[in-house]
Amino acid sequence: MKRSAEEAFGGAFQPTGAALMDPKAYFAQWQQAATAQAVVAEEKASEFVEKSELQQQLESVSAVKCASIVQEKGQNFSPVVAIEALCTMAKKSSFKLREDLFKQPHVRQLCKRVQEILKAPPANMDMFDISRAAEALAKFPDDARGDAAMSVGAVANSLSRLKSSDWSADSAAKLLWSLARYGKGEEILKHRQAVTHVVKELVRDKGRRVHDLSYEGLTHILWAVTRARFQKRTGDLQSVHTEDSDNLLFQIAAKRVIDEIDRFPVSLLADIIYTHHEIGIRNERLFRVICPKIVSKQNEIREDQMAKCIKAYARFMIPLKEEAQGFRTMAVVQKGDFLRPSDKPKPQGKKTFDKPQALYPEPMLHAKQ
């Protein structure tokens, strides 16, 4: 049964970038969009079938309401339901609210239980749920994350032993991003081999799996790779040592961002710009394409993100400004300024001047002595 464009994409397919002029790029972009929509539809359908009524309730409520449900029924939660509750509180709250929630005993107990799940995952739990649990823990304060080596680090190392078909690109991105959030980035430095393995799998076959990443997952994996390549030595300056696969990953990611620039959230674009600044990759084309988006939608970016963008553009000496208007074919003369009065001055007649008045009626003569 064939599907229409409305059914396949939830609306008419809109090409972007080079696809507007190149038929080959149009077909490639259409094929990627169709594949992505099919995968999303299958995942949503499977999640709807597998999720219980309690999971759906936890997913739909706010973070505060979810915490109250945990207090009432948290003792009877299965591992999957416990992860769902923690994900809801991590997704629908600010960091300040998460700090307040973590002070509650039942939420603290829930975090400890998720830590135990990550240390010894059940046999029937897939990598999708494990990565969601790691991401939710990473968004909470440091006290809620526990020991990285025993939980997230062990799971990240298992990616090297698993087949590439056993984990999705988004799941790997969430795990590595969560590991990079522990401490000041020293934990992911211990698992560089796992990062290298994931990056090589993503760039294999011309970066086929990079297109499977969501926009947030693409931002996460770039940031995790950057953190994993830091070289910190006592008494020496910090440096970054990249690998060939890292550079290839950033090239493929930049091409995807340029082609789908209209669909990317501006906050993620700001994070991608600063990630390039941290790893030291100067991609002038990418910076110039993202520049108008950041300038026009800077109200949607946090102040710290905007400051990081300015720092990145200044480092690579690329102007962060509005898009140039080009040559103007028509000039409009404006009136009313000081140099060109609006109305012609009215004639005031013949000008008269005050004549000097003599101090004495006749000149005074002085006799010679």
C-alpha positions as MATLAB code, in Angstrom:
seq = 'MKRSAEEAFGGAFQPTGAALMDPKAYFAQWQQAATAQAVVAEEKASEFVEKSELQQQLESVSAVKCASIVQEKGQNFSPVVAIEALCTMAKKSSFKLREDLFKQPHVRQLCKRVQEILKAPPANMDMFDISRAAEALAKFPDDARGDAAMSVGAVANSLSRLKSSDWSADSAAKLLWSLARYGKGEEILKHRQAVTHVVKELVRDKGRRVHDLSYEGLTHILWAVTRARFQKRTGDLQSVHTEDSDNLLFQIAAKRVIDEIDRFPVSLLADIIYTHHEIGIRNERLFRVICPKIVSKQNEIREDQMAKCIKAYARFMIPLKEEAQGFRTMAVVQKGDFLRPSDKPKPQGKKTFDKPQALYPEPMLHAKQ';
ca = [
       0.000    0.000    0.000;
       1.504    3.326   -1.083;
       1.497    6.308    1.226;
       0.998    9.892    0.232;
       3.339   12.688    1.239;
       0.840   13.777    3.894;
       0.858   10.310    5.458;
       4.613    9.790    5.171;
       5.788   13.109    6.556;
       2.826   14.440    8.525;
       2.649   17.196    5.911;
       4.120   18.102    2.521;
       7.828   17.324    2.131;
       9.879   20.547    2.136;
      13.391   20.298    0.649;
      16.129   22.498    2.046;
      19.617   23.587    1.075;
      21.113   22.069   -2.063;
      17.982   19.948   -2.643;
      16.161   23.025   -3.940;
      18.326   23.065   -7.100;
      19.902   19.598   -7.431;
      17.561   16.660   -8.289;
      20.010   14.112   -6.853;
      20.219   15.994   -3.560;
      16.423   16.280   -3.542;
      15.979   12.520   -3.912;
      18.626   11.767   -1.265;
      17.007   14.179    1.191;
      13.553   12.763    0.462;
      14.821    9.204    1.008;
      16.420   10.166    4.347;
      13.263   11.889    5.526;
      11.115    8.905    4.535;
      13.402    6.467    6.357;
      13.544    8.631    9.471;
       9.778    9.044    9.581;
       9.261    5.306    9.161;
      11.654    4.537   12.033;
       9.997    7.100   14.283;
       6.562    5.739   13.477;
       7.639    2.161   14.263;
       9.262    3.244   17.555;
       6.171    5.171   18.604;
       3.926    2.249   17.741;
       6.095   -0.241   19.660;
       6.339    2.089   22.659;
       2.578    2.518   22.692;
       2.047   -1.235   22.722;
       4.686   -1.993   25.343;
       4.024    0.844   27.775;
       1.659    0.070   30.605;
      -1.020    2.375   31.919;
       1.220    3.509   34.786;
       4.043    4.359   32.375;
       1.712    6.435   30.237;
       0.499    8.247   33.337;
       4.051    9.031   34.472;
       4.937   10.253   31.010;
       1.997   12.662   30.811;
       2.231   14.345   34.248;
       4.543   17.135   35.391;
       7.768   16.605   37.331;
       6.231   17.581   40.679;
       3.215   15.327   40.140;
       5.521   12.500   39.093;
       7.454   12.869   42.366;
       4.217   12.542   44.333;
       3.321    9.357   42.412;
       6.781    7.991   43.224;
       6.138    8.691   46.903;
       2.847    6.779   46.782;
       3.691    3.835   44.525;
       7.466    3.898   44.130;
       8.033    0.723   46.163;
       6.097   -1.329   43.595;
       7.757    0.079   40.478;
       9.355   -2.315   38.033;
      12.786   -1.325   36.629;
      11.262    0.034   33.420;
       8.641    2.066   35.319;
      11.311    3.453   37.655;
      13.348    4.620   34.656;
      10.236    6.205   33.133;
       9.570    8.164   36.334;
      13.135    9.439   36.516;
      13.090   10.430   32.831;
       9.892   12.430   33.339;
      11.394   14.378   36.251;
      14.615   14.988   34.331;
      12.872   16.109   31.131;
      10.122   18.343   32.529;
      12.076   20.406   35.042;
      14.871   22.921   35.314;
      18.114   22.117   37.098;
      17.006   24.165   40.105;
      13.783   22.156   40.370;
      15.724   18.908   40.056;
      17.905   19.986   42.964;
      14.786   20.581   45.056;
      13.270   17.248   44.004;
      16.445   15.369   44.864;
      16.191   16.605   48.447;
      13.040   14.498   48.875;
      13.817   11.030   50.311;
      11.685    9.072   47.823;
      13.338   10.764   44.821;
      16.771   10.112   46.311;
      15.814    6.480   46.766;
      14.620    6.322   43.148;
      17.993    7.617   41.931;
      19.813    4.968   43.954;
      17.600    2.291   42.469;
      18.326    3.446   38.916;
      22.038    3.378   39.767;
      21.672   -0.270   40.780;
      19.838   -0.989   37.528;
      22.726    0.481   35.535;
      25.278   -1.553   37.506;
      23.444   -4.813   36.774;
      20.854   -4.355   34.002;
      18.137   -7.030   33.773;
      18.556   -9.543   30.982;
      15.366   -8.439   29.204;
      16.239   -4.711   29.248;
      17.449   -3.305   25.933;
      20.016   -0.579   25.321;
      17.295    1.996   24.651;
      16.022    1.937   28.255;
      19.552    1.754   29.679;
      20.624    4.852   27.751;
      17.512    6.742   28.885;
      18.305    5.881   32.495;
      21.896    7.098   32.131;
      20.765   10.349   30.509;
      18.191   11.029   33.226;
      20.743   10.465   35.994;
      23.240   12.752   34.271;
      20.756   15.628   34.346;
      20.406   15.424   38.134;
      22.958   16.867   40.613;
      26.298   15.104   41.124;
      25.155   13.360   44.287;
      22.435   11.539   42.347;
      24.759   10.039   39.743;
      26.766    7.690   41.909;
      29.944    5.948   40.766;
      30.417    6.385   37.010;
      32.863    3.477   36.677;
      30.376    1.026   38.159;
      27.291    2.236   36.284;
      27.543    4.234   33.066;
      31.207    3.411   32.458;
      30.552   -0.325   32.493;
      27.669    0.075   30.048;
      29.781    2.278   27.737;
      32.537   -0.346   27.660;
      29.987   -2.985   26.734;
      29.316   -1.134   23.465;
      32.709   -2.313   22.202;
      31.762   -5.952   22.805;
      28.262   -5.719   21.321;
      27.417   -5.954   17.659;
      26.721   -2.653   15.950;
      23.168   -3.819   15.274;
      22.509   -4.289   19.009;
      22.622   -0.563   19.770;
      21.174    2.461   18.028;
      23.062    5.650   17.308;
      20.914    7.685   19.700;
      21.443    5.197   22.538;
      25.216    5.380   22.129;
      25.077    9.186   22.014;
      23.084    9.334   25.253;
      25.484    6.971   27.032;
      28.622    8.842   26.007;
      27.054   12.224   26.750;
      26.030   10.994   30.202;
      29.541    9.702   30.856;
      31.045   13.054   29.822;
      28.802   14.831   32.357;
      30.380   13.029   35.324;
      32.787   15.217   37.244;
      34.790   17.617   35.068;
      35.066   15.217   32.150;
      37.707   12.955   33.636;
      35.484    9.849   33.512;
      35.086    9.789   29.740;
      38.867   10.100   29.391;
      39.075    6.605   30.900;
      36.798    5.232   28.174;
      38.360    6.692   25.040;
      38.431    3.295   23.340;
      34.653    3.029   23.636;
      34.278    6.509   22.130;
      36.605    5.602   19.269;
      34.649    2.410   18.588;
      31.328    4.263   18.437;
      32.710    7.008   16.188;
      34.164    4.479   13.734;
      30.820    2.692   13.564;
      28.995    5.971   12.909;
      31.262    7.129   10.057;
      31.405    3.706    8.416;
      29.715    3.381    5.001;
      29.967    7.129    4.287;
      28.378    8.084    7.581;
      25.159    6.194    7.072;
      24.401    5.931   10.788;
      25.022    9.627   11.414;
      21.738   10.313    9.647;
      19.984    8.004   12.130;
      20.829   10.385   14.978;
      18.232   12.818   16.201;
      19.188   16.495   16.311;
      19.784   16.280   20.057;
      21.684   13.020   19.663;
      23.947   14.571   17.025;
      24.747   17.458   19.369;
      25.391   15.037   22.250;
      27.790   12.795   20.346;
      29.857   15.745   19.066;
      30.189   17.146   22.577;
      31.079   13.736   24.042;
      33.794   13.188   21.414;
      35.226   16.625   22.176;
      35.418   15.857   25.890;
      37.045   12.498   25.227;
      39.878   14.073   23.198;
      41.050   16.481   25.900;
      44.599   15.876   27.100;
      45.110   16.983   30.697;
      48.580   16.737   32.217;
      49.774   18.093   35.529;
      51.705   21.300   35.093;
      50.916   21.577   31.374;
      48.307   23.407   29.323;
      45.211   21.542   28.161;
      45.342   20.315   24.565;
      43.058   18.416   22.184;
      44.253   15.385   20.186;
      41.728   14.323   17.545;
      41.662   11.190   15.422;
      40.913   10.803   11.725;
      37.487    9.357   12.441;
      36.675   12.359   14.642;
      37.390   14.812   11.827;
      35.294   12.732    9.444;
      32.420   12.680   11.945;
      32.482   16.463   12.262;
      32.534   16.847    8.463;
      29.511   14.583    8.001;
      27.673   16.262   10.873;
      28.390   19.722    9.442;
      27.027   18.693    6.043;
      23.845   17.418    7.651;
      23.420   20.604    9.692;
      23.829   22.753    6.559;
      21.314   20.675    4.588;
      18.737   20.682    7.410;
      19.448   24.098    8.901;
      15.774   25.160    8.875;
      14.747   22.214   11.053;
      17.456   22.494   13.709;
      16.514   24.211   17.000;
      18.617   27.327   17.454;
      19.746   26.250   20.944;
      21.317   23.098   19.481;
      22.981   25.160   16.758;
      24.583   27.297   19.457;
      25.879   24.167   21.210;
      27.331   22.845   17.930;
      29.160   26.129   17.350;
      30.788   26.021   20.786;
      31.665   22.332   20.355;
      33.663   23.251   17.235;
      35.370   25.952   19.298;
      36.350   23.472   22.018;
      37.744   20.851   19.667;
      39.438   23.483   17.486;
      37.813   22.714   14.105;
      37.276   25.811   11.953;
      34.444   25.180    9.492;
      33.807   28.604    7.978;
      30.928   27.470    5.776;
      29.076   25.968    8.733;
      29.667   29.070   10.853;
      28.383   31.400    8.125;
      25.256   29.307    7.533;
      24.391   29.195   11.246;
      25.207   32.887   11.822;
      21.884   34.382   10.528;
      19.891   31.885   12.590;
      21.672   32.807   15.817;
      21.389   36.556   15.190;
      17.703   36.471   14.231;
      16.659   34.110   17.064;
      19.007   35.176   19.826;
      16.007   35.704   22.131;
      15.572   31.906   22.163;
      19.154   31.324   23.348;
      20.343   31.581   26.927;
      22.818   34.295   27.795;
      25.625   31.833   28.494;
      25.034   30.126   25.132;
      25.169   33.461   23.313;
      28.391   34.356   25.113;
      29.938   31.046   24.032;
      28.888   31.676   20.415;
      30.519   35.111   20.451;
      33.679   33.538   21.878;
      33.736   30.874   19.147;
      33.231   33.333   16.288;
      35.870   35.656   17.727;
      38.416   32.846   18.006;
      38.071   31.819   14.347;
      37.761   35.489   13.202;
      34.398   34.915   11.493;
      31.927   37.813   11.735;
      28.784   37.187   13.747;
      26.377   39.566   12.038;
      23.147   39.749   10.103;
      22.982   38.581    6.506;
      24.143   41.222    4.032;
      21.398   42.862    1.962;
      23.469   43.144   -1.214;
      23.413   46.016   -3.732;
      20.396   48.295   -3.679;
      18.795   49.178   -7.017;
      16.689   52.051   -5.693;
      17.550   54.870   -3.322;
      14.824   56.565   -1.286;
      15.497   60.201   -0.391;
      14.422   60.920    3.132;
      13.263   64.394    4.147;
      13.170   66.246    7.387;
      16.751   65.957    8.579;
      19.029   68.853    9.453;
      21.018   68.849    6.204;
      18.017   68.831    3.847;
      15.024   70.768    5.282;
      11.604   69.520    4.307;
      10.285   72.961    3.190;
      12.036   75.584    1.159;
      12.912   78.621    3.310;
      10.504   81.565    2.744;
      11.923   84.857    1.353;
      12.467   87.445    4.076;
      12.972   90.542    1.828;
      16.004   92.815    1.578;
      18.402   92.300    4.400;
      19.276   95.364    6.502;
      22.297   95.808    8.673;
      22.916   98.166   11.613;
      25.293  100.990   10.673;
      28.004  101.963   13.158;
      27.292  105.118   15.164;
      29.994  107.819   15.600;
      30.989  108.692   19.126;
      31.496  112.387   18.243;
      29.733  114.530   15.630;
      33.080  115.729   14.260;
      36.523  114.332   14.460;
      38.639  115.786   17.227;
      41.946  117.319   16.208;
      44.876  117.688   18.618;
      47.466  120.428   18.192;
      51.045  119.442   17.835;
      53.253  120.282   20.774;
];
